[in-house]
Amino acid sequence: MNLKSRDLVLISMFAALTAVGAFIRIPLPIVPFTLQYFFCALGAILLGAKRGAIAQILYVAIGLIGIPVFTQGGGPQYIFKPTFGYLLGFIVGAYIIGIISEKLKDVTVKNIFIACVCGLGAIYVLGLIYMYIVMNFYLGKAYSVWKVVAIGFLPFIGGDLVLTLLISLVGVRVIPILNKLGLMD
């Protein structure tokens, strides 16, 4: 993949927006509700699969080197946090959303919504599996699959679906404008 200067700026911008989204949050036990997913998905729709995923890789890398861009700080020890799987999920989710978005023949709210739900599913699957493993095998707490789902999925899915609708409404308006300006290549 040959990245232009414009690509690097956009990738960096969405990595920074995801970091900002980490601090726009509603604190809940173990997993806070944030706007990270909003910027992850919006970046994937506007940048495409590869650049959207690279933005999330950059975001995670910046946090792992110690810059406190995650909801609870940063540093390499963050991989032992129960929520780190969601950060990995942002990378995969952005790629999935981007792939589906790139293949859309019609840019509609419904199509963007479906793309985002597919990516959101990947984020949740990775996040929940990682949380289960960390809680049970690293932290030594006996968490059933259902308890992990109750903590890491049920409180958030409604809000994330509302965000998905918002992303779809924004995307359907912004994509044609960016296409006219030649910025969606």
N, C-alpha and C positions, 0 to 999 in steps of 0.2 A: 504494500500500500504506500503510495507516494503522497505524503502530507504536505500541503502548501502552508504558507504562513497563516493564511486565513483559517485553515483547519486547526492549526495549533492554538490560535486565539480562541476559537469557538470551543474546542475541547477543554482548554483551561477555564473558560468562562463557565461551562456547565459543571466542571469539577468544583469550582468555587461556589456556584449556586447550590450544589448538593451539600457542601460544607455549611453554607448559610442555613439551608433547610434543616440541618441537624440541630440548630439552635432555636428554630421556630417549633416549639414542641409543647405537648401536654404531658407532664410527667405522670407516668403510671408505674406500678411495681414491675421491675425487671426490664420491660420493654416500653420505652416512651413512644408516644405518637408524635411523629415529626413530619416535615415536608420534604424529606430526602427523596422519597418515592416520586413526588410530584416533579422534581427537577431531573431525576434519573429518567423517568418516562418521557418528559417533554424533550429532554436532550436526545433521547433515542429517536423520537419522531422527527425532530428537526435535523439531526446530524446523520441519522442512519445507523445501521448496526455496528459497523466497525468503529466509527468515530464516537458514537454514543457509549459503546463498551470501553473504549480507551479513556473517555472522560471519567468513567467510574473506576477504572484501574488506577488512573492518576489520583483520584480522590482517596482511594484506599491506601495507595502507596504513600501519599503525603501523611496520612494519619499514622501509618505503621512506622514511619521514620521518626515520629515523635511530635509532630505538630498537632495540637489538640483540636482537630476538626471533627471528631466523632462526638456523639452525645455525651459520652463520659470520658473525654480526654483523647489520648492518642498514645502511641508507642507500640513496640512489638509485642508487649504483654497483652495487648488488646485481643489477640487471637484466642485468649483463654476466657474471654467474656461470652456469656451465653448468647448475646446478640450479634456476634461477629458474622455468623452465617448469613444474616440479612445483608450485610455489606458485600459479602461474596455474591449473594443473590442479586444485588444491584447490577453487578457486571453481567451476569448471565441474563437477567431480566432485560437490561438495556439492549443486549444483542438480539434477543428474541423479538422485542418490540420493534427494533430497527429493521430486522429482516422482514417481518410481516408488513411494516409500514412501507418499505421500499417496493414491495410487490403489489401494493394497492393500486387498482386501476381507477377506483373512485375514492377520493378523499372525502369521506362522510363521517359524521359523528359516530355512527354505528361501527364502521370499519376501524376507526382509530380506537374506539372503546374495546372492541374485540382484541386488537393487537395488544393493548395495554393490559387487559385481563389475562392474556396468555403470559405476558412478562411478569405480571404480579403473581400469578400462580407459581412461576419458577422462583421468585423471590421468597414466597412463603414456604415452598417445599424445602429449599436450601436452608432457610432460616430456622424452620422448625426441626429439621433433622439435626442441624448443628447444635441447636439449643438442647435437644434431648441428649445428645452425646456429651456435651459439656456438663450439663446438670447431673447426669447419672454417673459418668465415668471420670470426670475431672473434679467436680465439686463434691462428688459422693452423696448427692441428694437423690432420694428415690422418687423420681418424677415419672409418672406413667405417660404414655403417648397422649392420653386424653387431657392430662393436666397441662402438658406443654401446649396443646392446641388451645386450651382454655386461657392460658397466659399469653401466648404468642400469636394467636390468630383471631379468636372470637371478639376481643375488645377493639380490634383494628379494622376488620374487613369492611364494616359499614363505612367508616371514614375513608378508607382507601378506595372504595367504589365511588364515593362522592368525588374524591380527588380525580379518579379516572374519568368521570363524566366531565369535570372541569378541564382536564387535560385535553379531552376530545373536543370540547367546545373551543378551546384556545387553538388547538392544532388545525381544526377545519378552517379557521379564519386566517391563521398565520402562514400555513403552507402555501396557499395560492399567491400570497404577497411575496414570499421568498422565492417562489418559482418565477414570478414576473421579473424580480430583480436579479435572477440568475444565481441565487445563493444556495440552491438545493441540489447541487451537483456533487 
